[in-house]
Amino acid sequence: PGNEKASFQTRDGNPEDPDAWLEGASKQRGTWWTDWAAWLGERSGDERPAPKKPGGRGFKPLDPAPGTYVMQC
């Protein structure tokens, strides 16, 4: 958001052929992220406070952050 060069394309309908979809699409200035965030917000329910510590009921952290898998090469 806020990038002057950002754009995305939209189209009514959804033809199977991607070239046909692109041919009928129109370019929109801005970003689709704001629309997507609003769409998610409508479906996600109320916000909840973040957990005070990692893990959860029956799911304890295996190792302290960042985790041993980060150190494996």
N, CA, C and O atoms as a CHARMM CRD file, in Angstrom:
* protein
*
  292
    1    1 PRO  N      0.82100  -1.19500   0.00000 PROA 1      0.00000
    2    1 PRO  CA     0.00000   0.00000   0.00000 PROA 1      0.00000
    3    1 PRO  C      0.86500   1.25900   0.00000 PROA 1      0.00000
    4    1 PRO  O      1.89500   1.32800   0.67100 PROA 1      0.00000
    5    2 GLY  N      0.43200   2.22200  -0.74700 PROA 2      0.00000
    6    2 GLY  CA     1.15300   3.47500  -0.81900 PROA 2      0.00000
    7    2 GLY  C      2.18000   3.54500  -1.93600 PROA 2      0.00000
    8    2 GLY  O      2.78100   4.59900  -2.14700 PROA 2      0.00000
    9    3 ASN  N      2.39600   2.45700  -2.65300 PROA 3      0.00000
   10    3 ASN  CA     3.36100   2.44800  -3.74800 PROA 3      0.00000
   11    3 ASN  C      2.69600   3.03400  -4.99100 PROA 3      0.00000
   12    3 ASN  O      1.73500   2.46700  -5.51000 PROA 3      0.00000
   13    4 GLU  N      3.20300   4.15900  -5.46200 PROA 4      0.00000
   14    4 GLU  CA     2.62700   4.83500  -6.62200 PROA 4      0.00000
   15    4 GLU  C      2.65800   3.97000  -7.88100 PROA 4      0.00000
   16    4 GLU  O      1.81400   4.13700  -8.76100 PROA 4      0.00000
   17    5 LYS  N      3.61200   3.05700  -7.97900 PROA 5      0.00000
   18    5 LYS  CA     3.75600   2.22400  -9.17200 PROA 5      0.00000
   19    5 LYS  C      2.89700   0.95300  -9.12600 PROA 5      0.00000
   20    5 LYS  O      2.79800   0.24000 -10.12400 PROA 5      0.00000
   21    6 ALA  N      2.29000   0.67300  -7.99600 PROA 6      0.00000
   22    6 ALA  CA     1.54700  -0.57700  -7.83000 PROA 6      0.00000
   23    6 ALA  C      0.29600  -0.59200  -8.70400 PROA 6      0.00000
   24    6 ALA  O     -0.35800   0.43200  -8.90400 PROA 6      0.00000
   25    7 SER  N     -0.01600  -1.77900  -9.21800 PROA 7      0.00000
   26    7 SER  CA    -1.24900  -1.97100  -9.97500 PROA 7      0.00000
   27    7 SER  C     -1.63000  -3.44800  -9.93400 PROA 7      0.00000
   28    7 SER  O     -0.80600  -4.30700  -9.61900 PROA 7      0.00000
   29    8 PHE  N     -2.87000  -3.72400 -10.25300 PROA 8      0.00000
   30    8 PHE  CA    -3.35100  -5.09200 -10.34500 PROA 8      0.00000
   31    8 PHE  C     -4.44300  -5.12500 -11.39200 PROA 8      0.00000
   32    8 PHE  O     -4.90500  -4.07200 -11.83200 PROA 8      0.00000
   33    9 GLN  N     -4.86200  -6.29600 -11.79800 PROA 9      0.00000
   34    9 GLN  CA    -5.85800  -6.42700 -12.84900 PROA 9      0.00000
   35    9 GLN  C     -7.07600  -7.16800 -12.33500 PROA 9      0.00000
   36    9 GLN  O     -6.96500  -8.08700 -11.52300 PROA 9      0.00000
   37   10 THR  N     -8.23900  -6.75700 -12.81700 PROA 10     0.00000
   38   10 THR  CA    -9.49500  -7.40700 -12.44700 PROA 10     0.00000
   39   10 THR  C    -10.29700  -7.68500 -13.70500 PROA 10     0.00000
   40   10 THR  O    -10.05900  -7.11100 -14.76700 PROA 10     0.00000
   41   11 ARG  N    -11.25200  -8.58300 -13.54900 PROA 11     0.00000
   42   11 ARG  CA   -12.12500  -8.92200 -14.66600 PROA 11     0.00000
   43   11 ARG  C    -13.38500  -9.56200 -14.13400 PROA 11     0.00000
   44   11 ARG  O    -13.33700 -10.33900 -13.18000 PROA 11     0.00000
   45   12 ASP  N    -14.51600  -9.24300 -14.74400 PROA 12     0.00000
   46   12 ASP  CA   -15.75500  -9.95300 -14.44300 PROA 12     0.00000
   47   12 ASP  C    -15.70300 -11.29500 -15.15600 PROA 12     0.00000
   48   12 ASP  O    -15.22400 -11.37600 -16.28600 PROA 12     0.00000
   49   13 GLY  N    -16.17500 -12.31600 -14.52900 PROA 13     0.00000
   50   13 GLY  CA   -16.14500 -13.64600 -15.12400 PROA 13     0.00000
   51   13 GLY  C    -14.77800 -14.28600 -14.95100 PROA 13     0.00000
   52   13 GLY  O    -13.80300 -13.63000 -14.58400 PROA 13     0.00000
   53   14 ASN  N    -14.73300 -15.56700 -15.22200 PROA 14     0.00000
   54   14 ASN  CA   -13.49100 -16.30300 -15.02000 PROA 14     0.00000
   55   14 ASN  C    -13.33400 -17.36200 -16.10800 PROA 14     0.00000
   56   14 ASN  O    -13.56200 -18.54600 -15.85900 PROA 14     0.00000
   57   15 PRO  N    -12.94200 -16.93800 -17.32500 PROA 15     0.00000
   58   15 PRO  CA   -12.76400 -17.93500 -18.38900 PROA 15     0.00000
   59   15 PRO  C    -11.63300 -18.90800 -18.05000 PROA 15     0.00000
   60   15 PRO  O    -10.70200 -18.55500 -17.32600 PROA 15     0.00000
   61   16 GLU  N    -11.71500 -20.11300 -18.56500 PROA 16     0.00000
   62   16 GLU  CA   -10.68900 -21.12600 -18.27800 PROA 16     0.00000
   63   16 GLU  C     -9.33300 -20.75600 -18.84500 PROA 16     0.00000
   64   16 GLU  O     -8.30800 -21.04100 -18.22500 PROA 16     0.00000
   65   17 ASP  N     -9.30400 -20.13400 -19.99400 PROA 17     0.00000
   66   17 ASP  CA    -8.04200 -19.79500 -20.64300 PROA 17     0.00000
   67   17 ASP  C     -7.44900 -18.53000 -20.01200 PROA 17     0.00000
   68   17 ASP  O     -8.09000 -17.47900 -20.04000 PROA 17     0.00000
   69   18 PRO  N     -6.24700 -18.60600 -19.44600 PROA 18     0.00000
   70   18 PRO  CA    -5.65800 -17.43600 -18.80300 PROA 18     0.00000
   71   18 PRO  C     -5.42400 -16.27400 -19.76800 PROA 18     0.00000
   72   18 PRO  O     -5.53000 -15.11200 -19.37600 PROA 18     0.00000
   73   19 ASP  N     -5.11000 -16.58200 -21.01900 PROA 19     0.00000
   74   19 ASP  CA    -4.92000 -15.50200 -21.98900 PROA 19     0.00000
   75   19 ASP  C     -6.23700 -14.76000 -22.24400 PROA 19     0.00000
   76   19 ASP  O     -6.24600 -13.53800 -22.39500 PROA 19     0.00000
   77   20 ALA  N     -7.33300 -15.49500 -22.29000 PROA 20     0.00000
   78   20 ALA  CA    -8.64800 -14.86600 -22.45300 PROA 20     0.00000
   79   20 ALA  C     -8.97900 -14.01000 -21.24000 PROA 20     0.00000
   80   20 ALA  O     -9.53800 -12.92200 -21.37800 PROA 20     0.00000
   81   21 TRP  N     -8.63500 -14.49700 -20.05000 PROA 21     0.00000
   82   21 TRP  CA    -8.87200 -13.70900 -18.84600 PROA 21     0.00000
   83   21 TRP  C     -8.09100 -12.40200 -18.91200 PROA 21     0.00000
   84   21 TRP  O     -8.63600 -11.33000 -18.65000 PROA 21     0.00000
   85   22 LEU  N     -6.81900 -12.49800 -19.26200 PROA 22     0.00000
   86   22 LEU  CA    -5.96400 -11.31700 -19.31800 PROA 22     0.00000
   87   22 LEU  C     -6.43100 -10.33700 -20.38200 PROA 22     0.00000
   88   22 LEU  O     -6.37400  -9.12400 -20.17700 PROA 22     0.00000
   89   23 GLU  N     -6.89000 -10.85000 -21.51200 PROA 23     0.00000
   90   23 GLU  CA    -7.35000  -9.99100 -22.60300 PROA 23     0.00000
   91   23 GLU  C     -8.54700  -9.13700 -22.17900 PROA 23     0.00000
   92   23 GLU  O     -8.68600  -7.99400 -22.61700 PROA 23     0.00000
   93   24 GLY  N     -9.40400  -9.69100 -21.33100 PROA 24     0.00000
   94   24 GLY  CA   -10.59700  -8.96100 -20.89100 PROA 24     0.00000
   95   24 GLY  C    -10.42500  -8.23000 -19.58000 PROA 24     0.00000
   96   24 GLY  O    -11.37600  -7.62100 -19.08800 PROA 24     0.00000
   97   25 ALA  N     -9.23700  -8.27200 -18.99800 PROA 25     0.00000
   98   25 ALA  CA    -9.00600  -7.65400 -17.69200 PROA 25     0.00000
   99   25 ALA  C     -8.73000  -6.16300 -17.84000 PROA 25     0.00000
  100   25 ALA  O     -8.28600  -5.69200 -18.88700 PROA 25     0.00000
  101   26 SER  N     -9.00400  -5.44200 -16.77000 PROA 26     0.00000
  102   26 SER  CA    -8.67300  -4.01400 -16.75300 PROA 26     0.00000
  103   26 SER  C     -7.69400  -3.74300 -15.61100 PROA 26     0.00000
  104   26 SER  O     -7.77300  -4.35300 -14.54500 PROA 26     0.00000
  105   27 LYS  N     -6.78200  -2.82400 -15.86000 PROA 27     0.00000
  106   27 LYS  CA    -5.73600  -2.49800 -14.88900 PROA 27     0.00000
  107   27 LYS  C     -6.27300  -1.50700 -13.86400 PROA 27     0.00000
  108   27 LYS  O     -6.91000  -0.51300 -14.21200 PROA 27     0.00000
  109   28 GLN  N     -6.00900  -1.79300 -12.61000 PROA 28     0.00000
  110   28 GLN  CA    -6.42000  -0.93600 -11.50500 PROA 28     0.00000
  111   28 GLN  C     -5.16900  -0.36000 -10.84400 PROA 28     0.00000
  112   28 GLN  O     -4.19400  -1.08000 -10.62800 PROA 28     0.00000
  113   29 ARG  N     -5.19200   0.89900 -10.53200 PROA 29     0.00000
  114   29 ARG  CA    -4.06700   1.50300  -9.81400 PROA 29     0.00000
  115   29 ARG  C     -4.17000   1.15800  -8.34000 PROA 29     0.00000
  116   29 ARG  O     -5.26700   0.99000  -7.80700 PROA 29     0.00000
  117   30 GLY  N     -3.03300   1.05600  -7.69200 PROA 30     0.00000
  118   30 GLY  CA    -3.01400   0.75600  -6.26600 PROA 30     0.00000
  119   30 GLY  C     -2.67700  -0.69900  -6.00800 PROA 30     0.00000
  120   30 GLY  O     -1.99200  -1.34200  -6.80400 PROA 30     0.00000
  121   31 THR  N     -3.16300  -1.21000  -4.89000 PROA 31     0.00000
  122   31 THR  CA    -2.85300  -2.57300  -4.48600 PROA 31     0.00000
  123   31 THR  C     -4.12100  -3.32600  -4.12200 PROA 31     0.00000
  124   31 THR  O     -5.09100  -2.74400  -3.63600 PROA 31     0.00000
  125   32 TRP  N     -4.09700  -4.61800  -4.36200 PROA 32     0.00000
  126   32 TRP  CA    -5.23000  -5.45700  -3.98900 PROA 32     0.00000
  127   32 TRP  C     -5.18800  -5.82600  -2.51300 PROA 32     0.00000
  128   32 TRP  O     -6.15400  -6.37600  -1.98500 PROA 32     0.00000
  129   33 TRP  N     -4.09000  -5.53200  -1.85000 PROA 33     0.00000
  130   33 TRP  CA    -3.94700  -5.92000  -0.44900 PROA 33     0.00000
  131   33 TRP  C     -5.00900  -5.29000   0.44700 PROA 33     0.00000
  132   33 TRP  O     -5.49500  -5.94800   1.36700 PROA 33     0.00000
  133   34 THR  N     -5.37800  -4.04400   0.20600 PROA 34     0.00000
  134   34 THR  CA    -6.38700  -3.40200   1.06100 PROA 34     0.00000
  135   34 THR  C     -7.74600  -4.08000   0.89600 PROA 34     0.00000
  136   34 THR  O     -8.45800  -4.27600   1.88100 PROA 34     0.00000
  137   35 ASP  N     -8.11500  -4.44000  -0.33800 PROA 35     0.00000
  138   35 ASP  CA    -9.36900  -5.17100  -0.55000 PROA 35     0.00000
  139   35 ASP  C     -9.32100  -6.54100   0.11400 PROA 35     0.00000
  140   35 ASP  O    -10.29200  -6.98100   0.72900 PROA 35     0.00000
  141   36 TRP  N     -8.17800  -7.20800  -0.01800 PROA 36     0.00000
  142   36 TRP  CA    -8.02200  -8.53500   0.57000 PROA 36     0.00000
  143   36 TRP  C     -8.08500  -8.46600   2.09200 PROA 36     0.00000
  144   36 TRP  O     -8.70500  -9.32300   2.72100 PROA 36     0.00000
  145   37 ALA  N     -7.45500  -7.45900   2.69100 PROA 37     0.00000
  146   37 ALA  CA    -7.48600  -7.30400   4.14800 PROA 37     0.00000
  147   37 ALA  C     -8.91500  -7.06600   4.63300 PROA 37     0.00000
  148   37 ALA  O     -9.31800  -7.60700   5.66300 PROA 37     0.00000
  149   38 ALA  N     -9.68100  -6.26200   3.89900 PROA 38     0.00000
  150   38 ALA  CA   -11.08000  -6.02900   4.26900 PROA 38     0.00000
  151   38 ALA  C    -11.88800  -7.32000   4.13700 PROA 38     0.00000
  152   38 ALA  O    -12.71400  -7.62700   4.99600 PROA 38     0.00000
  153   39 TRP  N    -11.65000  -8.07800   3.05600 PROA 39     0.00000
  154   39 TRP  CA   -12.34800  -9.34300   2.84400 PROA 39     0.00000
  155   39 TRP  C    -12.06100 -10.30700   3.99000 PROA 39     0.00000
  156   39 TRP  O    -12.96900 -10.95700   4.50900 PROA 39     0.00000
  157   40 LEU  N    -10.78200 -10.39500   4.38200 PROA 40     0.00000
  158   40 LEU  CA   -10.42600 -11.26600   5.50300 PROA 40     0.00000
  159   40 LEU  C    -11.07500 -10.80600   6.79800 PROA 40     0.00000
  160   40 LEU  O    -11.56500 -11.61900   7.58200 PROA 40     0.00000
  161   41 GLY  N    -11.07500  -9.49000   7.01600 PROA 41     0.00000
  162   41 GLY  CA   -11.65800  -8.94300   8.23900 PROA 41     0.00000
  163   41 GLY  C    -13.12100  -9.29300   8.39300 PROA 41     0.00000
  164   41 GLY  O    -13.58400  -9.54300   9.50600 PROA 41     0.00000
  165   42 GLU  N    -13.85800  -9.31500   7.29100 PROA 42     0.00000
  166   42 GLU  CA   -15.27700  -9.67200   7.33500 PROA 42     0.00000
  167   42 GLU  C    -15.49300 -11.13100   7.71300 PROA 42     0.00000
  168   42 GLU  O    -16.57100 -11.48900   8.19000 PROA 42     0.00000
  169   43 ARG  N    -14.49900 -11.96900   7.51200 PROA 43     0.00000
  170   43 ARG  CA   -14.64100 -13.40500   7.72100 PROA 43     0.00000
  171   43 ARG  C    -13.85400 -13.94200   8.90900 PROA 43     0.00000
  172   43 ARG  O    -13.93800 -15.13100   9.21500 PROA 43     0.00000
  173   44 SER  N    -13.10400 -13.09900   9.57100 PROA 44     0.00000
  174   44 SER  CA   -12.17700 -13.58400  10.58800 PROA 44     0.00000
  175   44 SER  C    -12.67400 -13.45700  12.01700 PROA 44     0.00000
  176   44 SER  O    -12.04000 -13.99700  12.92300 PROA 44     0.00000
  177   45 GLY  N    -13.75100 -12.78600  12.25200 PROA 45     0.00000
  178   45 GLY  CA   -14.24000 -12.62000  13.61000 PROA 45     0.00000
  179   45 GLY  C    -13.47400 -11.53800  14.34700 PROA 45     0.00000
  180   45 GLY  O    -12.63500 -10.84200  13.77600 PROA 45     0.00000
  181   46 ASP  N    -13.78000 -11.41300  15.61900 PROA 46     0.00000
  182   46 ASP  CA   -13.15800 -10.37800  16.42700 PROA 46     0.00000
  183   46 ASP  C    -11.68500 -10.67100  16.67300 PROA 46     0.00000
  184   46 ASP  O    -11.26200 -11.82700  16.71000 PROA 46     0.00000
  185   47 GLU  N    -10.91300  -9.60100  16.84200 PROA 47     0.00000
  186   47 GLU  CA    -9.50300  -9.77200  17.18600 PROA 47     0.00000
  187   47 GLU  C     -9.40000 -10.27000  18.61600 PROA 47     0.00000
  188   47 GLU  O    -10.23600  -9.95700  19.46300 PROA 47     0.00000
  189   48 ARG  N     -8.35700 -11.05200  18.86600 PROA 48     0.00000
  190   48 ARG  CA    -8.10000 -11.56700  20.20800 PROA 48     0.00000
  191   48 ARG  C     -6.71700 -11.12300  20.62700 PROA 48     0.00000
  192   48 ARG  O     -5.86100 -10.89500  19.77300 PROA 48     0.00000
  193   49 PRO  N     -6.47800 -10.99500  21.91500 PROA 49     0.00000
  194   49 PRO  CA    -5.13500 -10.62900  22.34900 PROA 49     0.00000
  195   49 PRO  C     -4.13700 -11.73900  21.99800 PROA 49     0.00000
  196   49 PRO  O     -4.48300 -12.92000  21.98200 PROA 49     0.00000
  197   50 ALA  N     -2.92200 -11.34200  21.72500 PROA 50     0.00000
  198   50 ALA  CA    -1.87100 -12.31700  21.41500 PROA 50     0.00000
  199   50 ALA  C     -1.55800 -13.14900  22.65900 PROA 50     0.00000
  200   50 ALA  O     -1.67500 -12.65400  23.78000 PROA 50     0.00000
  201   51 PRO  N     -1.16400 -14.40200  22.46900 PROA 51     0.00000
  202   51 PRO  CA    -0.78500 -15.22400  23.62300 PROA 51     0.00000
  203   51 PRO  C      0.39700 -14.60000  24.35800 PROA 51     0.00000
  204   51 PRO  O      1.27200 -13.98800  23.74500 PROA 51     0.00000
  205   52 LYS  N      0.41000 -14.76200  25.66400 PROA 52     0.00000
  206   52 LYS  CA     1.50300 -14.20500  26.46700 PROA 52     0.00000
  207   52 LYS  C      2.79000 -15.01700  26.32100 PROA 52     0.00000
  208   52 LYS  O      3.88500 -14.49200  26.52200 PROA 52     0.00000
  209   53 LYS  N      2.65500 -16.30300  25.97000 PROA 53     0.00000
  210   53 LYS  CA     3.83600 -17.13700  25.75500 PROA 53     0.00000
  211   53 LYS  C      3.55600 -18.12800  24.62900 PROA 53     0.00000
  212   53 LYS  O      2.39700 -18.41600  24.33200 PROA 53     0.00000
  213   54 PRO  N      4.61200 -18.65000  24.00000 PROA 54     0.00000
  214   54 PRO  CA     4.42000 -19.57700  22.88300 PROA 54     0.00000
  215   54 PRO  C      3.77500 -20.88800  23.32300 PROA 54     0.00000
  216   54 PRO  O      3.77000 -21.22800  24.50600 PROA 54     0.00000
  217   55 GLY  N      3.24000 -21.60600  22.36300 PROA 55     0.00000
  218   55 GLY  CA     2.60500 -22.89200  22.64800 PROA 55     0.00000
  219   55 GLY  C      1.13800 -22.68700  22.97400 PROA 55     0.00000
  220   55 GLY  O      0.59400 -21.59900  22.78500 PROA 55     0.00000
  221   56 GLY  N      0.52300 -23.70800  23.45000 PROA 56     0.00000
  222   56 GLY  CA    -0.88000 -23.64800  23.80900 PROA 56     0.00000
  223   56 GLY  C     -1.25700 -24.89900  24.57300 PROA 56     0.00000
  224   56 GLY  O     -0.41200 -25.74200  24.87100 PROA 56     0.00000
  225   57 ARG  N     -2.54100 -25.00800  24.88600 PROA 57     0.00000
  226   57 ARG  CA    -3.02100 -26.15400  25.63200 PROA 57     0.00000
  227   57 ARG  C     -2.65600 -27.44600  24.90400 PROA 57     0.00000
  228   57 ARG  O     -3.18800 -27.71300  23.82600 PROA 57     0.00000
  229   58 GLY  N     -1.77100 -28.24300  25.46700 PROA 58     0.00000
  230   58 GLY  CA    -1.36100 -29.48800  24.85600 PROA 58     0.00000
  231   58 GLY  C     -0.27200 -29.34000  23.80600 PROA 58     0.00000
  232   58 GLY  O      0.14800 -30.33500  23.21600 PROA 58     0.00000
  233   59 PHE  N      0.19400 -28.11800  23.56000 PROA 59     0.00000
  234   59 PHE  CA     1.22400 -27.87400  22.55000 PROA 59     0.00000
  235   59 PHE  C      2.31500 -26.98900  23.13000 PROA 59     0.00000
  236   59 PHE  O      2.26700 -25.76500  23.00900 PROA 59     0.00000
  237   60 LYS  N      3.29400 -27.61700  23.75800 PROA 60     0.00000
  238   60 LYS  CA     4.38900 -26.85400  24.34100 PROA 60     0.00000
  239   60 LYS  C      5.45600 -26.59900  23.27500 PROA 60     0.00000
  240   60 LYS  O      5.64300 -27.42700  22.38500 PROA 60     0.00000
  241   61 PRO  N      6.16200 -25.46000  23.35300 PROA 61     0.00000
  242   61 PRO  CA     7.24800 -25.20300  22.40100 PROA 61     0.00000
  243   61 PRO  C      8.31700 -26.28300  22.52600 PROA 61     0.00000
  244   61 PRO  O      8.62900 -26.72100  23.63300 PROA 61     0.00000
  245   62 LEU  N      8.87600 -26.71400  21.40400 PROA 62     0.00000
  246   62 LEU  CA     9.91300 -27.73700  21.42600 PROA 62     0.00000
  247   62 LEU  C     11.25500 -27.15800  21.87100 PROA 62     0.00000
  248   62 LEU  O     11.99100 -27.79400  22.62500 PROA 62     0.00000
  249   63 ASP  N     11.56900 -25.95700  21.40500 PROA 63     0.00000
  250   63 ASP  CA    12.83300 -25.30000  21.70600 PROA 63     0.00000
  251   63 ASP  C     12.60000 -23.79400  21.77000 PROA 63     0.00000
  252   63 ASP  O     11.60300 -23.29500  21.24900 PROA 63     0.00000
  253   64 PRO  N     13.52500 -23.06400  22.41400 PROA 64     0.00000
  254   64 PRO  CA    13.39000 -21.61200  22.40800 PROA 64     0.00000
  255   64 PRO  C     13.59500 -21.05900  20.98400 PROA 64     0.00000
  256   64 PRO  O     14.24400 -21.69100  20.15100 PROA 64     0.00000
  257   65 ALA  N     13.04300 -19.89500  20.73100 PROA 65     0.00000
  258   65 ALA  CA    13.17500 -19.25900  19.42000 PROA 65     0.00000
  259   65 ALA  C     14.63800 -18.99800  19.12500 PROA 65     0.00000
  260   65 ALA  O     15.38800 -18.69100  20.05100 PROA 65     0.00000
  261   66 PRO  N     15.07100 -19.10400  17.90700 PROA 66     0.00000
  262   66 PRO  CA    14.30300 -19.31900  16.68600 PROA 66     0.00000
  263   66 PRO  C     14.02800 -20.78200  16.39600 PROA 66     0.00000
  264   66 PRO  O     13.45300 -21.07900  15.34900 PROA 66     0.00000
  265   67 GLY  N     14.40100 -21.70700  17.25700 PROA 67     0.00000
  266   67 GLY  CA    14.17100 -23.12400  17.02400 PROA 67     0.00000
  267   67 GLY  C     15.41200 -23.79200  16.45200 PROA 67     0.00000
  268   67 GLY  O     16.21000 -23.16000  15.76100 PROA 67     0.00000
  269   68 THR  N     15.56100 -25.06000  16.74400 PROA 68     0.00000
  270   68 THR  CA    16.76500 -25.76500  16.28900 PROA 68     0.00000
  271   68 THR  C     16.80400 -25.94900  14.78500 PROA 68     0.00000
  272   68 THR  O     17.88700 -26.03900  14.20700 PROA 68     0.00000
  273   69 TYR  N     15.62400 -26.00900  14.12000 PROA 69     0.00000
  274   69 TYR  CA    15.62500 -26.22500  12.67700 PROA 69     0.00000
  275   69 TYR  C     16.30000 -25.06600  11.93600 PROA 69     0.00000
  276   69 TYR  O     16.80900 -25.26200  10.83300 PROA 69     0.00000
  277   70 VAL  N     16.31300 -23.87600  12.51600 PROA 70     0.00000
  278   70 VAL  CA    16.95200 -22.73000  11.87400 PROA 70     0.00000
  279   70 VAL  C     18.46500 -22.92400  11.81900 PROA 70     0.00000
  280   70 VAL  O     19.12700 -22.46600  10.88800 PROA 70     0.00000
  281   71 MET  N     18.99800 -23.60300  12.81800 PROA 71     0.00000
  282   71 MET  CA    20.43100 -23.78200  12.91100 PROA 71     0.00000
  283   71 MET  C     20.94300 -24.96900  12.08200 PROA 71     0.00000
  284   71 MET  O     22.14800 -25.11400  11.87800 PROA 71     0.00000
  285   72 GLN  N     20.01400 -25.81900  11.60600 PROA 72     0.00000
  286   72 GLN  CA    20.42700 -26.98600  10.82200 PROA 72     0.00000
  287   72 GLN  C     20.81600 -26.56200   9.41800 PROA 72     0.00000
  288   72 GLN  O     20.13500 -25.73500   8.81100 PROA 72     0.00000
  289   73 CYS  N     21.89700 -27.11200   8.89500 PROA 73     0.00000
  290   73 CYS  CA    22.33600 -26.78000   7.54600 PROA 73     0.00000
  291   73 CYS  C     22.35300 -28.00300   6.67200 PROA 73     0.00000
  292   73 CYS  O     22.69900 -27.91500   5.49400 PROA 73     0.00000
